[in-house]
Amino acid sequence: MKEYLILADVKTTVSMKVKANNQQEAEMIAQRQLNDLSVANVKLELQYLNNETVKLDVEDFQIEVSRVEE
């Protein structure tokens, strides 16, 4: 049996909490913490309905802050 490398794009929304004096500062803190150059590792793990877990290698990633809420 041959082994194949499958590449797929996965888009997801994640959340994090930061303490800041205002919304603009919160967004700047988040941008700095999520900057592609600041993040050393991105890990992705999928759990199927049958509880089987698959750990995936992240080949490339891009992080963009889309919204800031109080």
C-alpha positions as CSV (number, residue, x, y, z in Angstrom):
1,M,0.0,0.0,0.0
2,K,1.3,3.5,-0.9
3,E,1.4,6.5,1.4
4,Y,0.0,9.8,0.2
5,L,0.4,13.3,1.6
6,I,-2.9,15.1,1.6
7,L,-3.0,18.9,1.9
8,A,-6.3,20.6,3.0
9,D,-7.3,24.1,4.1
10,V,-9.1,24.3,7.4
11,K,-10.7,27.6,8.5
12,T,-11.7,28.0,12.1
13,T,-12.4,30.8,14.6
14,V,-10.6,30.8,17.9
15,S,-10.9,33.0,20.9
16,M,-8.5,34.3,23.6
17,K,-8.9,36.8,26.4
18,V,-6.6,39.8,27.0
19,K,-6.7,42.5,29.6
20,A,-6.5,46.1,28.2
21,N,-7.7,49.6,29.0
22,N,-9.8,49.8,25.8
23,Q,-10.9,47.9,22.7
24,Q,-8.1,49.4,20.5
25,E,-5.4,48.4,23.0
26,A,-7.0,44.9,23.3
27,E,-6.8,44.5,19.5
28,M,-3.1,45.6,19.4
29,I,-2.2,43.2,22.2
30,A,-4.0,40.4,20.4
31,Q,-2.3,41.2,17.1
32,R,1.1,41.2,18.7
33,Q,0.4,37.9,20.5
34,L,-1.0,36.3,17.4
35,N,1.5,37.7,15.0
36,D,2.8,35.0,12.6
37,L,6.4,35.7,13.7
38,S,5.5,35.4,17.4
39,V,3.8,32.0,17.2
40,A,6.3,29.1,17.2
41,N,3.9,26.2,16.9
42,V,0.3,25.7,15.7
43,K,-1.1,22.3,16.5
44,L,-4.3,20.8,15.1
45,E,-6.1,17.8,16.5
46,L,-9.4,16.4,15.3
47,Q,-11.6,14.2,17.3
48,Y,-14.1,12.2,15.4
49,L,-17.6,11.2,16.6
50,N,-16.3,7.7,17.4
51,N,-13.7,9.4,19.7
52,E,-10.8,8.5,17.4
53,T,-8.2,11.3,17.5
54,V,-6.0,12.4,14.6
55,K,-3.1,14.8,15.1
56,L,-2.4,16.8,12.0
57,D,0.8,18.6,11.0
58,V,0.2,22.3,10.3
59,E,2.1,23.1,7.1
60,D,1.3,26.8,6.9
61,F,-0.9,29.2,8.9
62,Q,-2.2,32.8,8.8
63,I,-3.8,34.6,11.8
64,E,-6.1,37.6,11.4
65,V,-8.1,39.3,14.2
66,S,-11.6,39.6,12.8
67,R,-13.5,41.1,15.8
68,V,-13.0,42.4,19.3
69,E,-15.7,42.1,21.9
70,E,-16.1,43.2,25.6
